[in-house]
Amino acid sequence: MVLMKSRVRELKEANTALSKRERAKKSRIQAGGPLIMQDISNILAKRDIYVLVGKEKRLEGNRTRGNVVGSRHCGNYGKTGHNSCTC
């Protein structure tokens, strides 16, 4: 019985600490003030720009590498017509 009472007390303390943290999070969010439609549209526009820039960078990276496939050649001698497995 004593163990159960101490366990209940520990859980109550943990719940109290957790609820304090939750209230602190909510008050930090509310301190920033409400968002207006202009702010929301600005945030979404910035996000879209970052997505587009990221796609362009990935596409540019593929073009600059020069992924030109040449003829296959032997890894041992460098001659075309066969590879090192069939050499």
PyMOL commands that set and color helices and strands:
alter all, ss='L'
color gray80, all
select helices_A, chain A and resi 2-31+37-65
alter helices_A, ss='H'
color red, helices_A
deselect
rebuild
show_as cartoon
